[in-house]
Amino acid sequence: MAAITSRKKKRSLTPYLLIAPAVLFLAAFFAWPMIQGLILAVYDDEAVLPLVAEASIEADRTGELPQGAAVAILGQQGNTIDGELTSDLLTEQWFRVTGTDPDGADVDGWAPETRIRVRDEASDGTPIGGTVRPVLGENADPLTPIRSEPTERADVIAQLEQRAPVEIAEITVLEVWFNVSAVDEDGQTIEGWAPSRFIRAFESGEEGRVDRGTDGQFTSRFVEKMLDDRFFGPAWRTTLLLMVLIIPIQFVLAIAMALVIHARPKGTSGFLYVFSLPMGMSDLAVGILFFSIFTSNGLLNSILDLFGLIGDNPPTYLGADTRGWIIAAIVLAELWRATSIVMVIVVSGLQAIPDETLEAAELFGASYWQRVRYIMLPLLKPSLQVALILRTILAFQVFAVVIALGGGEIVTVLANETYRQYFELRDNNVASAYAVFILLLSLASSVFYLRAMRSQNEVAES
């Protein structure tokens, strides 16, 4: 018997190469931003400020304090700036001066700006000469120490008398470090040094608080801040209200429009073009369009005035006391703008239904509405499922229409509060918490629709 040799089938890489760009796109523009947003909502990268034993970033830690902790300022010291000079630094200047000490010896060293009175400047304003400031107080040392380095920790190499003339050879700027004492989260008193950029000193100069930290930790503070926001409740309720009002009406209209097109009356193409026209307009453009309708001198009042239905004082529809009218205008704008999206999906589903099925039902005496109820709608379930998921997600994201018609103050939604936290309040973490909340609502609604609108085969398989 002839030997049967089996050859291992070579795996084709073509499908993987075709799908690779899509995977890379989703990873770069969806997965990565979503992960970063989730991290921002639950992780505070400035939550904890470590204290060190000396005024140096390389010194050993003595403890750590949470952001906002009250501290007592025990002292301060200048230190070399680590990084760029920014506006949140508390700094001190040191001058490298040359002069003559009381014994007539030449002196070349460093003195703080507070001990030198500038009397001569270059053409660009740079100090080039001055005198040593007098020392006040009966017990104060009349001599000013000159140090080898621009820091109070450096060795004293000479001393200068008060009012002694000096030349300023160099200027350096140091960041102030604070020696602070505070009670940590465990109730223990800790003491250490921290840069001034992280400590907000009060006017007394003896007390302050931790303005921000350098180490991060996971926290629920941003979610709690979102829940405690006075706009969260109104935004959440208004978003749900708009969904309840818009989605059912929109689906009834979309199915009716799709049935008209599916019936193929004369001028079907014209109906399709007219129904699809709003899809070419942006959210903001639609909001501005409907604002022009409902404003005091807009189209609605012009028509009412034409028929003599209003007097000299036209009614105000989009004002601070007309919240109901604003919601009604938003509902109408969203119905006009997004119904065509649902209609296109339903039309695609109707075209997938075999004509033979509908003709057979008609042959057996089923009326048009019976065919719609018992044949079309059940077979449209996958298309309606997709449309419901898409439209619900878009309802959670409604923003531009609300801004155009209500300004985002009288009527607000979750997307508007996300924008307000990010752009107006500059709180990226709370804005991310709002965005994550919208994402979770969208995922929950999608899962609900997928479970509630399963086909019989899907129910049987589960």
C-alpha positions as CSV (number, residue, x, y, z in Angstrom):
1,M,0.0,0.0,0.0
2,A,1.3,3.3,-1.0
3,A,2.5,5.6,1.7
4,I,0.2,8.5,2.4
5,T,2.1,11.6,3.2
6,S,0.3,14.5,4.8
7,R,1.5,18.0,4.1
8,K,1.0,20.6,6.8
9,K,-1.2,23.3,5.4
10,K,0.6,26.6,5.2
11,R,-1.1,29.4,7.2
12,S,-1.8,32.5,5.2
13,L,-0.8,35.8,6.7
14,T,-3.0,37.8,4.4
15,P,-5.9,38.2,6.9
16,Y,-3.6,39.3,9.6
17,L,-1.9,41.9,7.3
18,L,-5.3,43.2,6.3
19,I,-6.6,43.6,9.8
20,A,-3.3,45.0,11.2
21,P,-4.0,48.6,10.2
22,A,-7.4,48.5,11.9
23,V,-5.9,47.0,15.1
24,L,-3.2,49.7,15.1
25,F,-5.7,52.4,14.5
26,L,-8.0,51.3,17.4
27,A,-5.0,50.9,19.7
28,A,-3.6,54.3,19.0
29,F,-6.8,56.4,18.7
30,F,-9.3,54.4,20.9
31,A,-7.7,52.0,23.4
32,W,-4.8,54.3,24.5
33,P,-6.9,57.5,25.0
34,M,-9.6,55.5,26.8
35,I,-7.0,54.0,29.2
36,Q,-5.5,57.4,29.8
37,G,-9.0,58.8,30.5
38,L,-9.7,56.0,33.0
39,I,-6.4,56.7,34.7
40,L,-7.1,60.4,35.0
41,A,-10.5,59.7,36.6
42,V,-9.1,57.5,39.4
43,Y,-5.4,58.4,39.7
44,D,-4.0,61.6,41.2
45,D,-0.4,62.1,40.1
46,E,0.1,65.0,42.6
47,A,-1.5,63.3,45.6
48,V,1.5,63.0,47.9
49,L,4.5,65.3,48.7
50,P,7.6,63.5,50.1
51,L,9.7,65.4,52.7
52,V,13.4,65.0,52.7
53,A,16.0,65.3,55.4
54,E,18.0,68.1,53.7
55,A,17.2,70.7,51.1
56,S,18.2,68.4,48.2
57,I,16.3,66.2,45.9
58,E,18.8,63.4,46.6
59,A,18.4,63.5,50.4
60,D,16.6,60.6,52.2
61,R,12.9,60.8,52.8
62,T,11.6,61.6,56.3
63,G,7.9,61.1,55.4
64,E,5.1,62.2,53.1
65,L,2.1,64.5,53.3
66,P,-1.1,64.5,51.3
67,Q,-2.1,67.3,49.0
68,G,-3.8,70.1,51.0
69,A,-2.2,69.2,54.3
70,A,-1.5,72.1,56.7
71,V,2.1,72.7,57.6
72,A,4.1,74.8,60.0
73,I,7.1,76.6,58.3
74,L,10.2,76.3,60.5
75,G,12.7,77.8,58.2
76,Q,13.8,78.3,54.6
77,Q,16.9,78.0,52.5
78,G,18.0,78.7,48.9
79,N,18.9,75.8,46.7
80,T,19.9,75.3,43.1
81,I,16.8,75.2,40.8
82,D,16.2,71.8,39.4
83,G,14.6,72.3,36.1
84,E,13.2,75.5,34.4
85,L,12.4,78.7,36.2
86,T,8.6,78.9,36.5
87,S,6.1,81.3,38.1
88,D,5.2,79.0,41.0
89,L,8.8,79.1,42.4
90,L,9.7,81.2,45.4
91,T,13.2,82.4,44.6
92,E,16.1,84.3,46.1
93,Q,19.0,86.0,44.4
94,W,22.7,85.8,45.3
95,F,25.4,88.1,44.2
96,R,29.0,87.2,43.7
97,V,30.8,90.3,45.0
98,T,34.3,91.5,45.1
99,G,35.5,94.0,47.7
100,T,37.9,94.7,50.6
101,D,37.5,93.3,54.1
102,P,38.2,95.4,57.3
103,D,41.9,94.2,57.2
104,G,42.4,95.4,53.6
105,A,42.4,91.9,52.1
106,D,40.6,91.3,48.8
107,V,37.3,89.4,49.0
108,D,35.6,87.4,46.3
109,G,32.5,85.4,47.3
110,W,28.7,85.2,47.5
111,A,26.2,87.3,49.5
112,P,22.4,87.2,49.4
113,E,20.6,90.0,47.6
114,T,19.1,91.1,50.9
115,R,22.5,92.1,52.2
116,I,23.6,94.2,49.1
117,R,22.1,97.5,48.1
118,V,22.4,97.9,44.3
119,R,23.7,101.4,43.3
120,D,25.1,100.9,39.8
121,E,23.5,99.1,36.8
122,A,24.6,98.3,33.3
123,S,22.6,99.7,30.3
124,D,20.4,96.6,30.3
125,G,19.6,96.9,34.0
126,T,22.0,94.3,35.3
127,P,23.4,95.2,38.7
128,I,27.2,95.8,38.5
129,G,27.9,97.6,41.8
130,G,26.6,98.5,45.2
131,T,27.2,98.7,49.0
132,V,26.7,96.4,51.9
133,R,23.5,97.1,53.7
134,P,23.7,98.3,57.3
135,V,22.7,95.7,60.0
136,L,19.9,96.9,62.3
137,G,19.6,95.8,65.9
138,E,21.7,96.3,69.0
139,N,22.9,92.7,69.2
140,A,23.3,92.2,65.5
141,D,26.7,91.4,64.0
142,P,27.7,94.5,62.0
143,L,29.8,92.4,59.5
144,T,28.1,90.6,56.6
145,P,29.4,87.0,55.9
146,I,30.7,86.3,52.4
147,R,30.3,82.6,51.5
148,S,32.1,80.3,49.1
149,E,28.9,79.2,47.4
150,P,25.5,80.9,46.9
151,T,23.8,79.1,49.8
152,E,23.6,79.5,53.6
153,R,25.2,76.1,54.0
154,A,28.4,77.2,52.4
155,D,31.5,78.1,54.4
156,V,32.1,81.7,55.3
157,I,35.3,82.8,53.6
158,A,35.3,86.5,54.6
159,Q,33.3,89.4,56.1
160,L,32.5,92.9,54.9
161,E,31.7,96.0,56.9
162,Q,28.4,97.7,56.4
163,R,28.3,100.3,53.6
164,A,31.5,98.8,52.1
165,P,31.6,99.3,48.3
166,V,31.4,96.1,46.3
167,E,31.4,95.1,42.6
168,I,28.8,92.6,41.5
169,A,30.5,90.1,39.2
170,E,27.7,87.4,38.9
171,I,24.1,86.8,39.8
172,T,22.4,83.5,40.5
173,V,18.8,82.6,41.3
174,L,18.0,80.0,43.9
175,E,14.7,78.3,44.7
176,V,13.6,78.6,48.3
177,W,13.2,75.3,50.2
178,F,10.9,75.2,53.2
179,N,11.7,73.3,56.4
180,V,8.2,72.2,57.4
181,S,6.5,70.3,60.2
182,A,3.1,68.6,60.0
183,V,1.0,65.7,61.2
184,D,0.7,62.9,58.6
185,E,-2.3,60.6,57.9
186,D,-1.2,58.3,60.7
187,G,-1.2,61.1,63.3
188,Q,2.6,61.2,63.5
189,T,4.4,64.5,63.5
190,I,7.0,64.6,60.7
191,E,9.5,67.2,59.7
192,G,11.5,67.7,56.5
193,W,12.4,69.9,53.6
194,A,10.3,70.6,50.4
195,P,10.7,72.9,47.4
196,S,8.7,76.1,47.5
197,R,6.9,75.2,44.3
198,F,5.0,72.6,46.2
199,I,4.2,74.6,49.4
200,R,1.8,77.6,49.5
201,A,3.0,79.8,52.3
202,F,0.4,82.0,54.0
203,E,0.9,85.7,54.6
204,S,2.3,85.2,58.1
205,G,5.2,83.2,56.7
206,E,4.9,80.7,59.5
207,E,2.1,78.5,58.2
208,G,1.1,77.1,54.8
209,R,-0.3,74.0,53.1
210,V,0.8,71.4,50.6
211,D,-0.2,72.9,47.2
212,R,0.6,69.7,45.2
213,G,2.7,66.6,45.4
214,T,5.2,64.8,43.3
215,D,4.0,61.2,43.9
216,G,0.7,59.7,42.7
217,Q,-1.9,57.3,44.1
218,F,-5.2,55.9,43.2
219,T,-8.1,57.8,44.6
220,S,-11.9,58.1,44.5
221,R,-11.7,61.8,45.2
222,F,-12.4,62.9,41.6
223,V,-15.5,60.7,41.3
224,E,-16.8,62.0,44.6
225,K,-16.1,65.5,43.4
226,M,-18.1,64.8,40.3
227,L,-21.0,63.4,42.3
228,D,-21.0,66.4,44.7
229,D,-20.9,68.8,41.8
230,R,-24.1,70.9,41.9
231,F,-24.5,70.5,38.2
232,F,-24.2,66.7,38.2
233,G,-27.8,66.0,39.2
234,P,-29.5,68.4,36.7
235,A,-27.1,67.2,33.9
236,W,-27.9,63.6,34.6
237,R,-31.6,64.1,34.8
238,T,-31.8,66.2,31.7
239,T,-29.7,63.7,29.7
240,L,-32.1,60.9,30.7
241,L,-35.1,63.1,30.0
242,L,-33.9,63.9,26.5
243,M,-33.3,60.2,25.8
244,V,-36.8,59.3,27.0
245,L,-38.4,62.0,24.8
246,I,-36.2,61.8,21.7
247,I,-35.5,58.1,21.1
248,P,-39.1,56.7,21.0
249,I,-40.4,59.5,18.8
250,Q,-37.3,59.3,16.6
251,F,-37.7,55.6,16.0
252,V,-41.4,55.9,15.1
253,L,-40.6,58.7,12.6
254,A,-37.6,56.8,11.2
255,I,-39.6,53.6,10.7
256,A,-42.4,55.5,9.1
257,M,-39.9,57.3,6.7
258,A,-38.2,54.0,5.9
259,L,-41.6,52.3,5.1
260,V,-42.4,55.2,2.8
261,I,-39.1,54.7,0.9
262,H,-39.5,50.9,0.9
263,A,-43.0,51.2,-0.6
264,R,-41.3,52.7,-3.6
265,P,-43.9,55.4,-4.4
266,K,-43.4,57.8,-7.3
267,G,-40.5,60.1,-6.4
268,T,-38.8,57.7,-4.0
269,S,-35.4,59.2,-4.7
270,G,-36.7,62.6,-3.8
271,F,-38.0,61.3,-0.5
272,L,-34.7,59.7,0.3
273,Y,-32.7,62.9,-0.5
274,V,-35.1,65.1,1.6
275,F,-35.1,62.7,4.5
276,S,-31.3,62.4,4.4
277,L,-30.6,66.1,4.2
278,P,-30.0,66.8,7.9
279,M,-27.2,64.2,8.0
280,G,-25.0,66.7,6.1
281,M,-25.3,69.4,8.8
282,S,-23.2,69.6,12.0
283,D,-24.7,69.6,15.5
284,L,-23.8,73.3,16.0
285,A,-25.3,74.3,12.7
286,V,-28.6,72.6,13.6
287,G,-28.5,74.3,17.0
288,I,-28.0,77.7,15.5
289,L,-30.7,77.0,12.9
290,F,-33.3,76.2,15.6
291,F,-32.1,79.1,17.7
292,S,-33.1,81.4,14.8
293,I,-36.5,79.7,14.9
294,F,-37.2,80.1,18.6
295,T,-35.5,83.4,19.4
296,S,-37.8,86.4,20.2
297,N,-37.6,87.8,16.6
298,G,-37.2,84.4,15.0
299,L,-39.2,82.5,12.4
300,L,-41.8,81.1,14.9
301,N,-42.8,84.5,16.2
302,S,-42.8,86.0,12.7
303,I,-45.3,83.3,11.5
304,L,-47.5,83.9,14.6
305,D,-47.4,87.6,14.1
306,L,-48.3,87.2,10.4
307,F,-51.5,85.4,11.5
308,G,-52.1,88.0,14.3
309,L,-51.7,85.4,17.1
310,I,-49.2,87.6,19.2
311,G,-49.3,91.2,20.3
312,D,-46.6,93.8,20.5
313,N,-44.6,91.8,23.1
314,P,-43.6,88.5,21.4
315,P,-43.1,85.6,23.8
316,T,-39.6,84.5,24.8
317,Y,-38.9,80.8,24.3
318,L,-35.2,80.6,25.1
319,G,-34.9,82.5,28.4
320,A,-34.0,81.9,31.9
321,D,-37.6,81.2,32.9
322,T,-38.5,79.0,30.0
323,R,-36.7,75.8,30.7
324,G,-39.5,73.7,29.2
325,W,-39.3,75.6,25.9
326,I,-35.6,75.1,25.7
327,I,-36.0,71.3,26.2
328,A,-38.7,71.3,23.6
329,A,-36.5,73.1,21.2
330,I,-33.6,70.7,21.9
331,V,-35.9,67.7,21.3
332,L,-37.2,69.1,18.0
333,A,-33.6,69.9,16.8
334,E,-32.4,66.4,17.7
335,L,-35.4,64.8,16.0
336,W,-34.7,66.8,12.8
337,R,-31.0,66.2,12.9
338,A,-30.6,62.6,13.8
339,T,-33.8,60.8,12.7
340,S,-32.3,60.4,9.3
341,I,-29.4,58.3,10.8
342,V,-31.9,55.8,12.2
343,M,-33.9,55.9,8.9
344,V,-30.9,54.9,6.8
345,I,-30.2,51.9,9.1
346,V,-33.9,50.8,8.9
347,V,-34.0,51.2,5.2
348,S,-30.9,49.0,4.9
349,G,-32.6,46.4,7.1
350,L,-35.8,46.5,5.0
351,Q,-33.9,46.0,1.8
352,A,-32.4,42.8,3.2
353,I,-35.9,41.3,3.7
354,P,-36.7,39.0,0.7
355,D,-39.6,40.3,-1.5
356,E,-40.8,36.7,-1.8
357,T,-41.5,36.6,2.0
358,L,-43.6,39.7,1.8
359,E,-45.4,38.6,-1.4
360,A,-46.2,35.2,0.2
361,A,-47.7,36.9,3.2
362,E,-49.8,39.2,1.0
363,L,-50.9,36.1,-1.0
364,F,-52.2,34.5,2.2
365,G,-54.3,37.6,2.9
366,A,-52.0,39.5,5.4
367,S,-52.8,43.2,5.3
368,Y,-50.0,45.8,5.0
369,W,-50.0,46.5,8.8
370,Q,-50.0,42.8,9.6
371,R,-46.9,42.4,7.3
372,V,-45.2,45.3,9.1
373,R,-46.0,43.9,12.5
374,Y,-45.4,40.2,12.1
375,I,-42.8,40.1,9.3
376,M,-40.9,43.4,8.9
377,L,-40.4,44.4,12.5
378,P,-39.2,40.9,13.7
379,L,-36.8,40.7,10.8
380,L,-35.7,44.3,11.4
381,K,-34.6,43.4,15.0
382,P,-30.8,43.3,14.2
383,S,-31.0,46.7,12.4
384,L,-33.1,48.2,15.2
385,Q,-30.7,46.9,17.7
386,V,-27.8,48.6,16.0
387,A,-29.8,51.8,15.6
388,L,-30.8,51.9,19.2
389,I,-27.2,51.4,20.4
390,L,-25.9,54.1,18.1
391,R,-28.7,56.6,18.9
392,T,-28.4,56.1,22.7
393,I,-24.7,56.6,22.6
394,L,-25.3,59.8,20.6
395,A,-27.9,60.9,23.1
396,F,-25.4,60.7,25.9
397,Q,-23.1,62.8,23.9
398,V,-25.5,65.6,22.9
399,F,-23.7,68.9,23.4
400,A,-23.6,71.5,20.7
401,V,-27.4,71.7,20.3
402,V,-27.7,72.2,24.0
403,I,-25.1,75.0,24.0
404,A,-26.6,76.7,21.0
405,L,-30.2,76.7,22.4
406,G,-29.6,77.0,26.2
407,G,-26.1,78.3,26.6
408,G,-25.3,75.3,28.9
409,E,-26.5,77.1,32.1
410,I,-30.3,76.9,32.2
411,V,-30.3,73.4,30.6
412,T,-27.2,71.3,31.0
413,V,-26.2,67.8,30.1
414,L,-23.4,65.4,31.0
415,A,-21.3,66.2,27.9
416,N,-21.6,70.0,28.7
417,E,-20.4,69.4,32.3
418,T,-17.4,67.4,30.9
419,Y,-16.5,70.4,28.8
420,R,-17.1,72.9,31.6
421,Q,-14.8,70.9,34.0
422,Y,-12.1,70.6,31.3
423,F,-12.2,74.0,29.7
424,E,-13.6,76.5,32.2
425,L,-12.4,74.9,35.5
426,R,-9.2,73.3,34.2
427,D,-9.9,70.1,36.2
428,N,-8.8,67.3,33.9
429,N,-9.5,64.7,36.5
430,V,-13.1,65.5,37.1
431,A,-13.7,66.0,33.4
432,S,-12.3,62.5,32.9
433,A,-14.7,61.2,35.6
434,Y,-17.6,62.7,33.7
435,A,-16.3,61.1,30.5
436,V,-15.9,57.7,32.1
437,F,-19.4,58.0,33.5
438,I,-20.8,58.7,30.0
439,L,-18.7,55.7,28.7
440,L,-20.2,53.4,31.4
441,L,-23.7,54.5,30.6
442,S,-23.1,53.9,26.9
443,L,-21.7,50.4,27.6
444,A,-24.6,49.6,30.0
445,S,-27.2,50.6,27.5
446,S,-25.5,48.7,24.7
447,V,-25.4,45.5,26.8
448,F,-29.1,46.0,27.7
449,Y,-30.1,46.4,24.1
450,L,-28.0,43.3,23.1
451,R,-29.7,41.2,25.8
452,A,-33.2,42.6,25.4
453,M,-33.4,42.3,21.6
454,R,-31.9,38.9,21.0
455,S,-33.2,36.7,18.3
456,Q,-34.7,33.4,19.0
457,N,-31.6,31.6,17.8
458,E,-29.5,33.7,20.2
459,V,-31.9,33.0,23.1
460,A,-31.8,29.2,22.3
461,E,-27.9,29.2,22.2
462,S,-27.6,31.0,25.5
